[in-house]
Amino acid sequence: MLRNESQWSNYACLGYVISALKKLGYDDEHIRQLVRAIYSEFDMKSVPDAEDIFRESDY
């Protein structure tokens, strides 16, 4: 089954984060801390809220 590329997945998001952090040379403990912090934000902010934060950021 093919999935719509725009379909949201918390696990896919975390996979992107882990992949990027490994490319940047982060150690396992820092990756673990960041993944936990991001995971907790999934319960605190909606997808549109997170999009707004990104669009309003300097990143």
mmCIF file of the N, C-alpha and C atoms, coordinates in Angstrom:
data_MODEL
# 
_entry.id   MODEL 
# 
loop_
_atom_site.group_PDB 
_atom_site.id 
_atom_site.type_symbol 
_atom_site.label_atom_id 
_atom_site.label_alt_id 
_atom_site.label_comp_id 
_atom_site.label_asym_id 
_atom_site.label_entity_id 
_atom_site.label_seq_id 
_atom_site.pdbx_PDB_ins_code 
_atom_site.Cartn_x 
_atom_site.Cartn_y 
_atom_site.Cartn_z 
_atom_site.occupancy 
_atom_site.B_iso_or_equiv 
_atom_site.pdbx_formal_charge 
_atom_site.auth_seq_id 
_atom_site.auth_comp_id 
_atom_site.auth_asym_id 
_atom_site.auth_atom_id 
_atom_site.pdbx_PDB_model_num 
ATOM 1   N N  . MET A 1 1  ? 0.852  -1.182 0.000  1.00 0.00 ? 1  MET A N  1 
ATOM 2   C CA . MET A 1 1  ? 0.000  0.000  0.000  1.00 0.00 ? 1  MET A CA 1 
ATOM 3   C C  . MET A 1 1  ? 0.893  1.239  0.000  1.00 0.00 ? 1  MET A C  1 
ATOM 4   N N  . LEU A 1 2  ? 0.673  2.127  -0.935 1.00 0.00 ? 2  LEU A N  1 
ATOM 5   C CA . LEU A 1 2  ? 1.410  3.377  -0.996 1.00 0.00 ? 2  LEU A CA 1 
ATOM 6   C C  . LEU A 1 2  ? 0.740  4.410  -0.111 1.00 0.00 ? 2  LEU A C  1 
ATOM 7   N N  . ARG A 1 3  ? 1.557  5.179  0.569  1.00 0.00 ? 3  ARG A N  1 
ATOM 8   C CA . ARG A 1 3  ? 1.014  6.203  1.453  1.00 0.00 ? 3  ARG A CA 1 
ATOM 9   C C  . ARG A 1 3  ? 1.168  7.559  0.808  1.00 0.00 ? 3  ARG A C  1 
ATOM 10  N N  . ASN A 1 4  ? 0.253  8.431  1.120  1.00 0.00 ? 4  ASN A N  1 
ATOM 11  C CA . ASN A 1 4  ? 0.326  9.805  0.670  1.00 0.00 ? 4  ASN A CA 1 
ATOM 12  C C  . ASN A 1 4  ? 1.524  10.468 1.337  1.00 0.00 ? 4  ASN A C  1 
ATOM 13  N N  . GLU A 1 5  ? 2.414  11.052 0.561  1.00 0.00 ? 5  GLU A N  1 
ATOM 14  C CA . GLU A 1 5  ? 3.628  11.655 1.123  1.00 0.00 ? 5  GLU A CA 1 
ATOM 15  C C  . GLU A 1 5  ? 3.320  12.790 2.090  1.00 0.00 ? 5  GLU A C  1 
ATOM 16  N N  . SER A 1 6  ? 2.154  13.406 1.980  1.00 0.00 ? 6  SER A N  1 
ATOM 17  C CA . SER A 1 6  ? 1.820  14.508 2.877  1.00 0.00 ? 6  SER A CA 1 
ATOM 18  C C  . SER A 1 6  ? 1.140  14.028 4.162  1.00 0.00 ? 6  SER A C  1 
ATOM 19  N N  . GLN A 1 7  ? 0.915  12.727 4.277  1.00 0.00 ? 7  GLN A N  1 
ATOM 20  C CA . GLN A 1 7  ? 0.272  12.181 5.476  1.00 0.00 ? 7  GLN A CA 1 
ATOM 21  C C  . GLN A 1 7  ? 1.220  12.323 6.655  1.00 0.00 ? 7  GLN A C  1 
ATOM 22  N N  . TRP A 1 8  ? 0.717  12.868 7.762  1.00 0.00 ? 8  TRP A N  1 
ATOM 23  C CA . TRP A 1 8  ? 1.537  13.093 8.944  1.00 0.00 ? 8  TRP A CA 1 
ATOM 24  C C  . TRP A 1 8  ? 1.775  11.792 9.687  1.00 0.00 ? 8  TRP A C  1 
ATOM 25  N N  . SER A 1 9  ? 2.994  11.632 10.157 1.00 0.00 ? 9  SER A N  1 
ATOM 26  C CA . SER A 1 9  ? 3.339  10.495 10.998 1.00 0.00 ? 9  SER A CA 1 
ATOM 27  C C  . SER A 1 9  ? 4.368  10.964 12.020 1.00 0.00 ? 9  SER A C  1 
ATOM 28  N N  . ASN A 1 10 ? 4.033  10.867 13.300 1.00 0.00 ? 10 ASN A N  1 
ATOM 29  C CA . ASN A 1 10 ? 4.995  11.227 14.347 1.00 0.00 ? 10 ASN A CA 1 
ATOM 30  C C  . ASN A 1 10 ? 6.252  10.376 14.236 1.00 0.00 ? 10 ASN A C  1 
ATOM 31  N N  . TYR A 1 11 ? 6.075  9.090  13.945 1.00 0.00 ? 11 TYR A N  1 
ATOM 32  C CA . TYR A 1 11 ? 7.225  8.202  13.861 1.00 0.00 ? 11 TYR A CA 1 
ATOM 33  C C  . TYR A 1 11 ? 8.117  8.560  12.674 1.00 0.00 ? 11 TYR A C  1 
ATOM 34  N N  . ALA A 1 12 ? 7.526  8.925  11.555 1.00 0.00 ? 12 ALA A N  1 
ATOM 35  C CA . ALA A 1 12 ? 8.329  9.351  10.407 1.00 0.00 ? 12 ALA A CA 1 
ATOM 36  C C  . ALA A 1 12 ? 9.090  10.628 10.739 1.00 0.00 ? 12 ALA A C  1 
ATOM 37  N N  . CYS A 1 13 ? 8.432  11.558 11.409 1.00 0.00 ? 13 CYS A N  1 
ATOM 38  C CA . CYS A 1 13 ? 9.085  12.793 11.822 1.00 0.00 ? 13 CYS A CA 1 
ATOM 39  C C  . CYS A 1 13 ? 10.296 12.480 12.692 1.00 0.00 ? 13 CYS A C  1 
ATOM 40  N N  . LEU A 1 14 ? 10.132 11.611 13.659 1.00 0.00 ? 14 LEU A N  1 
ATOM 41  C CA . LEU A 1 14 ? 11.241 11.241 14.532 1.00 0.00 ? 14 LEU A CA 1 
ATOM 42  C C  . LEU A 1 14 ? 12.337 10.524 13.759 1.00 0.00 ? 14 LEU A C  1 
ATOM 43  N N  . GLY A 1 15 ? 11.960 9.750  12.769 1.00 0.00 ? 15 GLY A N  1 
ATOM 44  C CA . GLY A 1 15 ? 12.952 9.092  11.921 1.00 0.00 ? 15 GLY A CA 1 
ATOM 45  C C  . GLY A 1 15 ? 13.800 10.102 11.170 1.00 0.00 ? 15 GLY A C  1 
ATOM 46  N N  . TYR A 1 16 ? 13.157 11.154 10.651 1.00 0.00 ? 16 TYR A N  1 
ATOM 47  C CA . TYR A 1 16 ? 13.913 12.225 9.989  1.00 0.00 ? 16 TYR A CA 1 
ATOM 48  C C  . TYR A 1 16 ? 14.878 12.890 10.961 1.00 0.00 ? 16 TYR A C  1 
ATOM 49  N N  . VAL A 1 17 ? 14.401 13.156 12.163 1.00 0.00 ? 17 VAL A N  1 
ATOM 50  C CA . VAL A 1 17 ? 15.228 13.806 13.180 1.00 0.00 ? 17 VAL A CA 1 
ATOM 51  C C  . VAL A 1 17 ? 16.432 12.926 13.520 1.00 0.00 ? 17 VAL A C  1 
ATOM 52  N N  . ILE A 1 18 ? 16.196 11.657 13.786 1.00 0.00 ? 18 ILE A N  1 
ATOM 53  C CA . ILE A 1 18 ? 17.283 10.741 14.136 1.00 0.00 ? 18 ILE A CA 1 
ATOM 54  C C  . ILE A 1 18 ? 18.303 10.675 13.010 1.00 0.00 ? 18 ILE A C  1 
ATOM 55  N N  . SER A 1 19 ? 17.839 10.546 11.781 1.00 0.00 ? 19 SER A N  1 
ATOM 56  C CA . SER A 1 19 ? 18.736 10.481 10.632 1.00 0.00 ? 19 SER A CA 1 
ATOM 57  C C  . SER A 1 19 ? 19.594 11.739 10.530 1.00 0.00 ? 19 SER A C  1 
ATOM 58  N N  . ALA A 1 20 ? 18.976 12.902 10.683 1.00 0.00 ? 20 ALA A N  1 
ATOM 59  C CA . ALA A 1 20 ? 19.712 14.163 10.591 1.00 0.00 ? 20 ALA A CA 1 
ATOM 60  C C  . ALA A 1 20 ? 20.726 14.304 11.720 1.00 0.00 ? 20 ALA A C  1 
ATOM 61  N N  . LEU A 1 21 ? 20.331 13.936 12.938 1.00 0.00 ? 21 LEU A N  1 
ATOM 62  C CA . LEU A 1 21 ? 21.236 14.053 14.068 1.00 0.00 ? 21 LEU A CA 1 
ATOM 63  C C  . LEU A 1 21 ? 22.430 13.122 13.928 1.00 0.00 ? 21 LEU A C  1 
ATOM 64  N N  . LYS A 1 22 ? 22.207 11.932 13.398 1.00 0.00 ? 22 LYS A N  1 
ATOM 65  C CA . LYS A 1 22 ? 23.326 11.006 13.159 1.00 0.00 ? 22 LYS A CA 1 
ATOM 66  C C  . LYS A 1 22 ? 24.284 11.584 12.121 1.00 0.00 ? 22 LYS A C  1 
ATOM 67  N N  . LYS A 1 23 ? 23.731 12.194 11.066 1.00 0.00 ? 23 LYS A N  1 
ATOM 68  C CA . LYS A 1 23 ? 24.582 12.818 10.041 1.00 0.00 ? 23 LYS A CA 1 
ATOM 69  C C  . LYS A 1 23 ? 25.418 13.944 10.627 1.00 0.00 ? 23 LYS A C  1 
ATOM 70  N N  . LEU A 1 24 ? 24.874 14.622 11.631 1.00 0.00 ? 24 LEU A N  1 
ATOM 71  C CA . LEU A 1 24 ? 25.596 15.723 12.273 1.00 0.00 ? 24 LEU A CA 1 
ATOM 72  C C  . LEU A 1 24 ? 26.562 15.243 13.357 1.00 0.00 ? 24 LEU A C  1 
ATOM 73  N N  . GLY A 1 25 ? 26.558 13.948 13.620 1.00 0.00 ? 25 GLY A N  1 
ATOM 74  C CA . GLY A 1 25 ? 27.505 13.386 14.568 1.00 0.00 ? 25 GLY A CA 1 
ATOM 75  C C  . GLY A 1 25 ? 27.076 13.410 16.025 1.00 0.00 ? 25 GLY A C  1 
ATOM 76  N N  . TYR A 1 26 ? 25.792 13.579 16.281 1.00 0.00 ? 26 TYR A N  1 
ATOM 77  C CA . TYR A 1 26 ? 25.302 13.560 17.663 1.00 0.00 ? 26 TYR A CA 1 
ATOM 78  C C  . TYR A 1 26 ? 25.480 12.169 18.248 1.00 0.00 ? 26 TYR A C  1 
ATOM 79  N N  . ASP A 1 27 ? 25.796 12.107 19.543 1.00 0.00 ? 27 ASP A N  1 
ATOM 80  C CA . ASP A 1 27 ? 25.927 10.809 20.195 1.00 0.00 ? 27 ASP A CA 1 
ATOM 81  C C  . ASP A 1 27 ? 24.544 10.301 20.603 1.00 0.00 ? 27 ASP A C  1 
ATOM 82  N N  . ASP A 1 28 ? 24.492 9.007  20.931 1.00 0.00 ? 28 ASP A N  1 
ATOM 83  C CA . ASP A 1 28 ? 23.206 8.356  21.224 1.00 0.00 ? 28 ASP A CA 1 
ATOM 84  C C  . ASP A 1 28 ? 22.440 9.023  22.358 1.00 0.00 ? 28 ASP A C  1 
ATOM 85  N N  . GLU A 1 29 ? 23.132 9.472  23.389 1.00 0.00 ? 29 GLU A N  1 
ATOM 86  C CA . GLU A 1 29 ? 22.436 10.084 24.530 1.00 0.00 ? 29 GLU A CA 1 
ATOM 87  C C  . GLU A 1 29 ? 21.785 11.404 24.129 1.00 0.00 ? 29 GLU A C  1 
ATOM 88  N N  . HIS A 1 30 ? 22.467 12.213 23.348 1.00 0.00 ? 30 HIS A N  1 
ATOM 89  C CA . HIS A 1 30 ? 21.870 13.475 22.897 1.00 0.00 ? 30 HIS A CA 1 
ATOM 90  C C  . HIS A 1 30 ? 20.702 13.222 21.947 1.00 0.00 ? 30 HIS A C  1 
ATOM 91  N N  . ILE A 1 31 ? 20.839 12.227 21.086 1.00 0.00 ? 31 ILE A N  1 
ATOM 92  C CA . ILE A 1 31 ? 19.729 11.872 20.192 1.00 0.00 ? 31 ILE A CA 1 
ATOM 93  C C  . ILE A 1 31 ? 18.530 11.436 21.027 1.00 0.00 ? 31 ILE A C  1 
ATOM 94  N N  . ARG A 1 32 ? 18.764 10.605 22.020 1.00 0.00 ? 32 ARG A N  1 
ATOM 95  C CA . ARG A 1 32 ? 17.689 10.124 22.901 1.00 0.00 ? 32 ARG A CA 1 
ATOM 96  C C  . ARG A 1 32 ? 16.984 11.304 23.582 1.00 0.00 ? 32 ARG A C  1 
ATOM 97  N N  . GLN A 1 33 ? 17.759 12.256 24.102 1.00 0.00 ? 33 GLN A N  1 
ATOM 98  C CA . GLN A 1 33 ? 17.175 13.419 24.774 1.00 0.00 ? 33 GLN A CA 1 
ATOM 99  C C  . GLN A 1 33 ? 16.341 14.256 23.803 1.00 0.00 ? 33 GLN A C  1 
ATOM 100 N N  . LEU A 1 34 ? 16.844 14.490 22.620 1.00 0.00 ? 34 LEU A N  1 
ATOM 101 C CA . LEU A 1 34 ? 16.110 15.287 21.639 1.00 0.00 ? 34 LEU A CA 1 
ATOM 102 C C  . LEU A 1 34 ? 14.836 14.584 21.173 1.00 0.00 ? 34 LEU A C  1 
ATOM 103 N N  . VAL A 1 35 ? 14.937 13.278 20.921 1.00 0.00 ? 35 VAL A N  1 
ATOM 104 C CA . VAL A 1 35 ? 13.756 12.516 20.495 1.00 0.00 ? 35 VAL A CA 1 
ATOM 105 C C  . VAL A 1 35 ? 12.675 12.567 21.570 1.00 0.00 ? 35 VAL A C  1 
ATOM 106 N N  . ARG A 1 36 ? 13.056 12.411 22.826 1.00 0.00 ? 36 ARG A N  1 
ATOM 107 C CA . ARG A 1 36 ? 12.072 12.481 23.917 1.00 0.00 ? 36 ARG A CA 1 
ATOM 108 C C  . ARG A 1 36 ? 11.442 13.867 24.005 1.00 0.00 ? 36 ARG A C  1 
ATOM 109 N N  . ALA A 1 37 ? 12.256 14.917 23.849 1.00 0.00 ? 37 ALA A N  1 
ATOM 110 C CA . ALA A 1 37 ? 11.734 16.279 23.912 1.00 0.00 ? 37 ALA A CA 1 
ATOM 111 C C  . ALA A 1 37 ? 10.770 16.546 22.765 1.00 0.00 ? 37 ALA A C  1 
ATOM 112 N N  . ILE A 1 38 ? 11.126 16.093 21.582 1.00 0.00 ? 38 ILE A N  1 
ATOM 113 C CA . ILE A 1 38 ? 10.251 16.291 20.421 1.00 0.00 ? 38 ILE A CA 1 
ATOM 114 C C  . ILE A 1 38 ? 8.969  15.479 20.589 1.00 0.00 ? 38 ILE A C  1 
ATOM 115 N N  . TYR A 1 39 ? 9.110  14.234 21.010 1.00 0.00 ? 39 TYR A N  1 
ATOM 116 C CA . TYR A 1 39 ? 7.941  13.368 21.194 1.00 0.00 ? 39 TYR A CA 1 
ATOM 117 C C  . TYR A 1 39 ? 6.938  13.995 22.159 1.00 0.00 ? 39 TYR A C  1 
ATOM 118 N N  . SER A 1 40 ? 7.434  14.611 23.224 1.00 0.00 ? 40 SER A N  1 
ATOM 119 C CA . SER A 1 40 ? 6.523  15.233 24.188 1.00 0.00 ? 40 SER A CA 1 
ATOM 120 C C  . SER A 1 40 ? 5.791  16.432 23.583 1.00 0.00 ? 40 SER A C  1 
ATOM 121 N N  . GLU A 1 41 ? 6.399  17.084 22.617 1.00 0.00 ? 41 GLU A N  1 
ATOM 122 C CA . GLU A 1 41 ? 5.749  18.225 21.964 1.00 0.00 ? 41 GLU A CA 1 
ATOM 123 C C  . GLU A 1 41 ? 4.570  17.800 21.087 1.00 0.00 ? 41 GLU A C  1 
ATOM 124 N N  . PHE A 1 42 ? 4.573  16.553 20.620 1.00 0.00 ? 42 PHE A N  1 
ATOM 125 C CA . PHE A 1 42 ? 3.450  16.073 19.811 1.00 0.00 ? 42 PHE A CA 1 
ATOM 126 C C  . PHE A 1 42 ? 2.136  16.170 20.583 1.00 0.00 ? 42 PHE A C  1 
ATOM 127 N N  . ASP A 1 43 ? 2.193  15.995 21.896 1.00 0.00 ? 43 ASP A N  1 
ATOM 128 C CA . ASP A 1 43 ? 0.988  16.069 22.725 1.00 0.00 ? 43 ASP A CA 1 
ATOM 129 C C  . ASP A 1 43 ? 0.624  17.498 23.103 1.00 0.00 ? 43 ASP A C  1 
ATOM 130 N N  . MET A 1 44 ? 1.577  18.414 22.965 1.00 0.00 ? 44 MET A N  1 
ATOM 131 C CA . MET A 1 44 ? 1.365  19.786 23.420 1.00 0.00 ? 44 MET A CA 1 
ATOM 132 C C  . MET A 1 44 ? 0.963  20.742 22.301 1.00 0.00 ? 44 MET A C  1 
ATOM 133 N N  . LYS A 1 45 ? 1.293  20.395 21.056 1.00 0.00 ? 45 LYS A N  1 
ATOM 134 C CA . LYS A 1 45 ? 1.030  21.295 19.944 1.00 0.00 ? 45 LYS A CA 1 
ATOM 135 C C  . LYS A 1 45 ? 0.397  20.545 18.783 1.00 0.00 ? 45 LYS A C  1 
ATOM 136 N N  . SER A 1 46 ? -0.509 21.216 18.109 1.00 0.00 ? 46 SER A N  1 
ATOM 137 C CA . SER A 1 46 ? -1.124 20.628 16.920 1.00 0.00 ? 46 SER A CA 1 
ATOM 138 C C  . SER A 1 46 ? -0.158 20.762 15.738 1.00 0.00 ? 46 SER A C  1 
ATOM 139 N N  . VAL A 1 47 ? -0.425 20.037 14.665 1.00 0.00 ? 47 VAL A N  1 
ATOM 140 C CA . VAL A 1 47 ? 0.391  20.157 13.456 1.00 0.00 ? 47 VAL A CA 1 
ATOM 141 C C  . VAL A 1 47 ? 0.376  21.600 12.933 1.00 0.00 ? 47 VAL A C  1 
ATOM 142 N N  . PRO A 1 48 ? -0.782 22.275 12.851 1.00 0.00 ? 48 PRO A N  1 
ATOM 143 C CA . PRO A 1 48 ? -0.756 23.673 12.411 1.00 0.00 ? 48 PRO A CA 1 
ATOM 144 C C  . PRO A 1 48 ? 0.051  24.587 13.347 1.00 0.00 ? 48 PRO A C  1 
ATOM 145 N N  . ASP A 1 49 ? -0.016 24.335 14.654 1.00 0.00 ? 49 ASP A N  1 
ATOM 146 C CA . ASP A 1 49 ? 0.797  25.122 15.594 1.00 0.00 ? 49 ASP A CA 1 
ATOM 147 C C  . ASP A 1 49 ? 2.279  24.935 15.309 1.00 0.00 ? 49 ASP A C  1 
ATOM 148 N N  . ALA A 1 50 ? 2.691  23.695 15.091 1.00 0.00 ? 50 ALA A N  1 
ATOM 149 C CA . ALA A 1 50 ? 4.100  23.409 14.808 1.00 0.00 ? 50 ALA A CA 1 
ATOM 150 C C  . ALA A 1 50 ? 4.527  24.053 13.490 1.00 0.00 ? 50 ALA A C  1 
ATOM 151 N N  . GLU A 1 51 ? 3.653  24.020 12.492 1.00 0.00 ? 51 GLU A N  1 
ATOM 152 C CA . GLU A 1 51 ? 3.958  24.683 11.213 1.00 0.00 ? 51 GLU A CA 1 
ATOM 153 C C  . GLU A 1 51 ? 4.160  26.177 11.415 1.00 0.00 ? 51 GLU A C  1 
ATOM 154 N N  . ASP A 1 52 ? 3.311  26.789 12.224 1.00 0.00 ? 52 ASP A N  1 
ATOM 155 C CA . ASP A 1 52 ? 3.455  28.227 12.507 1.00 0.00 ? 52 ASP A CA 1 
ATOM 156 C C  . ASP A 1 52 ? 4.783  28.521 13.195 1.00 0.00 ? 52 ASP A C  1 
ATOM 157 N N  . ILE A 1 53 ? 5.157  27.694 14.148 1.00 0.00 ? 53 ILE A N  1 
ATOM 158 C CA . ILE A 1 53 ? 6.422  27.892 14.854 1.00 0.00 ? 53 ILE A CA 1 
ATOM 159 C C  . ILE A 1 53 ? 7.575  27.833 13.849 1.00 0.00 ? 53 ILE A C  1 
ATOM 160 N N  . PHE A 1 54 ? 7.536  26.860 12.950 1.00 0.00 ? 54 PHE A N  1 
ATOM 161 C CA . PHE A 1 54 ? 8.592  26.733 11.952 1.00 0.00 ? 54 PHE A CA 1 
ATOM 162 C C  . PHE A 1 54 ? 8.620  27.954 11.032 1.00 0.00 ? 54 PHE A C  1 
ATOM 163 N N  . ARG A 1 55 ? 7.465  28.342 10.527 1.00 0.00 ? 55 ARG A N  1 
ATOM 164 C CA . ARG A 1 55 ? 7.416  29.469 9.585  1.00 0.00 ? 55 ARG A CA 1 
ATOM 165 C C  . ARG A 1 55 ? 7.873  30.773 10.217 1.00 0.00 ? 55 ARG A C  1 
ATOM 166 N N  . GLU A 1 56 ? 7.625  30.938 11.514 1.00 0.00 ? 56 GLU A N  1 
ATOM 167 C CA . GLU A 1 56 ? 7.994  32.171 12.214 1.00 0.00 ? 56 GLU A CA 1 
ATOM 168 C C  . GLU A 1 56 ? 9.437  32.132 12.744 1.00 0.00 ? 56 GLU A C  1 
ATOM 169 N N  . SER A 1 57 ? 10.101 30.991 12.609 1.00 0.00 ? 57 SER A N  1 
ATOM 170 C CA . SER A 1 57 ? 11.462 30.862 13.125 1.00 0.00 ? 57 SER A CA 1 
ATOM 171 C C  . SER A 1 57 ? 12.485 31.375 12.106 1.00 0.00 ? 57 SER A C  1 
ATOM 172 N N  . ASP A 1 58 ? 13.712 31.488 12.539 1.00 0.00 ? 58 ASP A N  1 
ATOM 173 C CA . ASP A 1 58 ? 14.808 31.880 11.667 1.00 0.00 ? 58 ASP A CA 1 
ATOM 174 C C  . ASP A 1 58 ? 15.461 30.673 10.986 1.00 0.00 ? 58 ASP A C  1 
ATOM 175 N N  . TYR A 1 59 ? 14.851 29.500 11.137 1.00 0.00 ? 59 TYR A N  1 
ATOM 176 C CA . TYR A 1 59 ? 15.453 28.282 10.605 1.00 0.00 ? 59 TYR A CA 1 
ATOM 177 C C  . TYR A 1 59 ? 14.781 27.876 9.326  1.00 0.00 ? 59 TYR A C  1 
# 
